[in-house]
Amino acid sequence: MIGPEFEYQKQKDLAVLDLLRRHSDVSKPHRIEHHFLTDSRTGGAELLEWARLHGFQVSPLQEAESQGRLYYYFDLVKSSIPTIENIAPDTGLMLRLAAEFECTYDGWGCEAVPGETG
């Protein structure tokens, strides 16, 4: 069940948002990158296609190896104002998509957006 995973992810989201507030103007939209890993090129490609059809920007499906194990990684990208009210539903969706397409959701990140200088 996704319930405990969602609550764990929400705590991680709150920690990232707290750090982001210290270094970025969180009243402005940010390019949120949701990170995924998978052992299946097919699962990754299918999730990327789903994301394209549903309005996400997507990164290329990249191949890598770690300790002799081949895996794939990619990002789904969405611009939004980084608040828990915006991020929590998105990360809930990412957890559901990861389960459906046999991928692992590895959290999200974004670059800091500078505030007004003056």
Secondary structure, 3 states (H helix, E strand, C coil): CHHHHHHHHHHHHHHHHHHHHHHCCCCCCEEEEEEEEECCHHHHHHHHHHHHHCCCEECCCEEEEECCEEEEEEEEEEEECCCHHHHHHHHHHHHHHHHHCCCEEEEEECCCCCCCCC
